[in-house]
C-alpha cells in the first residue's frame, strides 16, 4: 500500500493548496494520505468535506513544534479528532506563538532601518503562516538585499537579528494534546536532528515515556541503512512505524508525494494502531 503521512500545504509552509496536494498525491498513486501542516489543521479542514474519492483515504493530521530540553523537535499527530477541545486550545497557543515571533522579527528589522516588514509579510502570507522566507521577500522587494539568500546570510539566518525563537511547549505537552484527541503521536524525521546515537535513544526513551506511540521510519527518499536503523529503534522500543514524504512543493524529487517507498516488514505500521 502506498502511504504518505507527512505533507504540507499553503496552510503552513507548502506551495500547493490543500486540494492540489490531494490531487497530486492521487496522481502519484497514494492510497492513504495525511495533511500535516505545521501547528494548524486549517488545510485539512478546508478539504475534508470535499474529498470523496474512495481510491485515497484522507487522514486528519498535524505537525506540532515543541521542545525536548532546548532542542526543537517535531511531533506528528495522526488520526486526530480536530474538534477536541484540548487540541484546539493547543493549536491556538501555537498560532499565537508564531504570530508573536513574526511581530518580533518585524520589530528587530525596523530597528535596523527596515520598517514596514510585518505589515508587508502579513499581507504577503494571507491565510498562510508567516515565516522568515516572507521577510526575505520583503527585504528583496524593498531593495535592502539583492536576493533571498543574501537576506538570510545578513539578517535572517542562524544567529542573525531575524533568527527569533518561538516559545514552544515541552514535548510532553503536545503528545498529551494528540493523545487526548484520540490520535497517534509520531516522532517526526528523527535523523534530521543530527543527534548522536546515544542522544537519539534518550529522546526516544522520553518520547515513549511521555505517551508517544510511533517513529517516522521513512521520511522522503532516504538510504536503506537509515531506514533499517530507525526500524530497529521501533523494535527495540516497541513503537509503531510511520512513513511520509515531508512534501512541501513540486521540484523536490526526494520529497515527492507517494515516493518514499514502503516500510520494512518487521515494522508495525502506524495505521494498525489507529483508534
C-alpha positions in Angstrom: 0.0 0.0 0.0 1.2 3.5 -0.9 1.1 5.6 2.3 2.1 9.2 2.8 1.5 10.5 6.3 3.6 13.7 6.1 2.8 16.6 3.8 2.4 20.4 3.8 0.1 22.9 2.1 -0.3 26.6 1.7 -1.9 26.5 5.2 1.6 26.4 6.6 4.9 26.4 4.5 3.8 24.4 1.5 3.5 25.7 -2.1 0.3 24.0 -3.1 -3.3 24.4 -1.8 -4.7 21.5 0.2 -6.8 20.3 -2.7 -3.9 20.5 -5.1 -1.8 18.4 -2.7 -4.5 15.8 -2.6 -4.9 15.7 -6.4 -1.1 15.4 -6.8 -1.0 12.6 -4.2 -3.7 10.7 -6.0 -1.8 11.1 -9.3 1.3 9.6 -7.6 -0.7 6.6 -6.5 -1.1 7.4 -2.8 -3.8 5.3 -1.2 -3.8 6.7 2.3 -2.8 10.3 2.9 -2.4 12.8 5.8 -2.1 16.6 5.5 0.2 17.5 8.4 0.7 21.3 8.3 2.8 23.0 11.0 0.7 23.7 14.1 -2.6 24.1 12.2 -5.4 21.8 10.8 -6.9 24.6 8.6 -5.6 22.9 5.5 -7.2 19.6 6.3 -10.4 21.3 7.4 -10.8 23.1 4.1 -10.9 19.8 2.1 -12.2 17.1 4.5 -15.8 17.5 3.4 -15.0 17.9 -0.3 -12.7 14.9 -0.6 -14.9 11.9 -1.5 -12.5 9.7 -3.5 -12.6 6.1 -2.3 -9.2 5.4 -4.0 -7.4 7.6 -1.5 -8.3 7.8 2.2 -7.7 11.1 3.9 -6.4 11.1 7.5 -6.5 14.1 9.8 -3.1 15.2 10.8 -0.8 18.0 12.1 2.9 18.5 12.8 3.5 20.2 16.1 6.6 22.1 17.1 7.9 21.5 20.7 11.0 21.4 22.8 12.9 18.4 24.3 15.3 20.2 26.6 16.5 23.1 24.4 16.1 21.2 21.2 13.3 21.9 18.7 11.5 18.7 17.9 8.6 18.0 15.6 5.8 15.5 16.6 3.2 14.5 14.0 -0.3 13.7 15.2 -2.2 11.2 13.0 -5.9 10.3 13.0 -6.6 13.1 15.4 -10.1 14.5 16.3 -9.6 18.1 15.2 -12.7 19.1 17.2 -11.1 18.0 20.5 -11.1 21.0 22.9 -7.6 20.4 24.4 -6.1 20.1 20.9 -7.9 23.2 19.7 -6.5 25.1 22.7 -3.0 23.9 22.0 -3.2 24.8 18.3 -4.4 28.3 19.3 -1.3 28.6 21.5 0.9 27.5 18.7 -0.5 30.0 16.3 -0.1 32.8 18.8 3.5 31.9 19.4 4.1 32.0 15.6 2.4 35.4 15.4 4.4 36.8 18.3 7.6 35.6 16.6 6.7 37.3 13.4 5.9 40.6 15.1 9.2 40.5 17.0 11.2 39.8 13.7 9.5 42.8 12.2 10.4 45.0 15.2 14.0 43.8 15.1 14.3 44.6 11.3 12.6 48.0 11.9 15.3 48.9 14.4 17.9 48.2 11.6 16.0 50.7 9.4 13.9 48.2 7.6 10.5 49.5 8.6 7.1 48.1 7.5 8.3 44.4 7.4 5.5 42.9 9.5 2.7 44.7 7.6 4.3 43.6 4.3 4.7 39.9 5.2 1.2 39.7 6.8 -0.3 40.8 3.5 2.0 38.5 1.6 1.3 35.4 3.7 -2.5 35.9 3.7 -4.1 32.9 5.3 -0.7 31.1 5.4 1.7 31.1 8.3 4.3 33.9 8.4 7.9 32.6 8.2 11.3 34.0 7.6 11.1 33.4 3.8 8.4 36.1 3.8 10.7 38.5 5.5 13.4 37.6 3.0 11.0 38.5 0.2 10.3 41.8 2.0 14.0 42.7 2.1 14.4 41.9 -1.6 11.3 43.8 -2.6 12.4 46.9 -0.8 15.9 46.8 -2.2 17.7 46.1 1.1 19.3 43.0 -0.3 19.8 41.6 -3.8 18.5 38.1 -3.1 16.7 35.9 -0.5 20.0 34.1 0.0 21.6 37.4 1.0 18.7 38.2 3.3 19.3 35.0 5.2 23.1 35.4 5.2 22.9 39.0 6.6 19.7 39.3 8.6 17.6 36.1 8.9 19.9 33.1 9.3 21.1 31.4 12.4 22.5 33.9 14.9 21.3 37.0 12.9 18.9 39.6 14.1 15.9 37.9 12.5 16.7 34.5 14.0 14.0 34.7 16.6 13.0 31.6 18.5 9.4 30.8 19.3 8.1 29.9 22.7 7.3 26.3 22.0 5.8 24.0 24.6 7.5 20.9 26.0 7.3 17.7 24.0 5.2 16.0 26.7 2.5 18.7 26.3 2.0 18.3 22.6 1.9 14.5 23.0 -0.9 15.0 25.5 -2.8 17.1 23.0 -2.6 14.4 20.4 -3.4 11.6 22.7 -6.4 13.4 24.2 -7.8 13.9 20.7 -7.6 10.1 20.1 -4.7 10.4 17.7 -1.3 8.8 17.5 1.9 10.8 18.3 4.7 10.2 15.9 8.3 11.4 16.3 8.9 13.1 13.0 12.1 12.6 10.9 14.4 11.6 13.9 17.6 11.7 11.9 17.0 15.4 10.9 18.0 16.5 14.4 21.6 15.3 13.8 21.9 13.7 17.3 24.4 11.1 18.4 23.0 7.6 18.7 23.1 7.9 22.5 21.2 11.2 22.4 18.6 9.9 20.0 18.0 6.9 22.1 17.5 9.2 25.1 15.0 11.2 23.0 13.1 8.1 22.0 13.1 6.9 25.6 11.5 10.1 26.8 9.1 10.3 23.8 7.7 6.8 24.6 7.5 7.5 28.4 5.5 10.6 27.7 3.0 8.8 25.6 4.5 8.7 22.1 3.5 5.7 20.0 5.4 5.7 16.7 8.5 6.8 14.9 8.7 8.2 11.4 10.9 5.4 10.0 10.9 6.8 6.4 11.0 10.5 5.7 11.2 11.1 1.9 13.7 9.2 -0.2 16.5 8.1 2.1 19.3 5.5 2.1 18.3 1.9 3.2 20.7 2.0 6.1 18.8 4.9 7.7 15.5 3.0 7.3 17.0 -0.1 8.8 18.4 1.8 11.7 15.1 3.5 12.5 13.2 0.3 12.0 15.5 -1.3 14.6 14.7 1.5 17.0 10.9 0.9 16.7 11.5 -2.8 17.5 13.8 -2.0 20.5 11.3 0.5 22.0 8.1 -1.4 20.9 6.9 1.6 18.8 4.9 1.6 15.6 6.4 2.9 12.4 5.2 5.7 10.1 6.2 6.9 6.6 5.9 10.2 4.8 7.4 12.3 2.1 7.5 15.6 4.0 6.3 17.1 0.8 6.4 20.9 0.6 6.5 21.8 -3.1 7.0 20.3 -6.6 10.5 20.1 -8.0 11.9 18.3 -4.9 12.0 14.7 -6.1 13.5 13.5 -2.8 10.3 14.7 -1.0 7.7 13.9 -3.7 4.3 12.7 -2.6 4.0 8.9 -2.6 7.6 8.2 -3.5 9.1 7.4 0.0 8.8 3.6 -0.5 7.4 1.0 1.9 8.0 0.2 5.5 10.2 -2.8 6.3 8.1 -5.9 7.0 9.5 -6.1 10.5 7.7 -2.8 11.5 4.3 -2.5 12.9 2.6 0.1 10.7 1.2 3.1 12.5 -2.2 2.8 10.8 -2.7 -0.5 12.6 -2.8 1.3 15.9 -5.4 3.9 14.8 -8.4 4.0 17.2 
